[in-house]
Amino acid sequence: MRARDLAEQLRHLPVQEAMRSALARSAARLQDAVAEALSEAPGGEHDAPWLRTGALRASISHHVDALDAVVGSNSEVAEFQERGTARAPPRPFLAPAAARMAPQLAREIGAEVAAAVGGRAPDEH
């Protein structure tokens, strides 16, 4: 098979759709994990932000484009909690959830894209 023929065959595979679908599912799962990390009642361990009003937790969202997924917050306090300030230690909630879930999410996204390249349905891998 010539490279040109192979390139033409690859062009018709639903790889981009599979990637976007896998990213959307992964971003939603990560969003849920981050929100869960923001559910610690005041008075317990304080290595993550405590749940006081729920505003920070409610601000967690995700956005997916063709090849990018972003999970984050538009809250003004999110960065201060994640990185700390001159007077308050960091209480990260985004980075730990992302680091904990990254290997599994990467495997799932990779498997779904590989299935699309192989011409299989995602649940066949």
C-alpha positions, 0 to 999 in steps of 0.5 A, a space after each residue: 500500500 502506498 503512503 498516499 493511499 494510507 493517508 487517504 484511508 486515515 483521513 476517513 477514520 473518526 479519530 478527531 471525534 473519538 479524541 474529542 469524545 474521550 477528552 470530554 468524558 475525561 474532563 467531566 470525570 476530572 471536574 467531578 474529582 476536583 469538586 469532591 476534593 473541595 468537599 472537606 468540612 471545616 475542622 478536619 485536615 487542612 491540606 485542601 480548601 475547606 468547604 464553607 460556602 460551596 462557591 469554589 466547588 461550584 466554580 469548577 468547570 471544564 471546556 473541551 475543544 477538538 484536541 484540548 480539555 481544560 478543567 479549572 475555576 473562574 473563582 478569584 480565590 482558586 489560585 490563592 488556594 492552589 498556590 498559597 499566598 505570602 500569609 497562607 500555605 497552598 491548599 491545592 485541589 486541582 493539581 493533586 486530582 489531575 496528577 492522581 487521575 492522569 495515568 488512567 485518563 491517558 490510558 482511556 483516551 489512548 485506547 479510544 483513539 487507538 480503537 478509532 484508528 483500528 476501525 473498531 468501536 470504543 467498547 471493543 478495545 
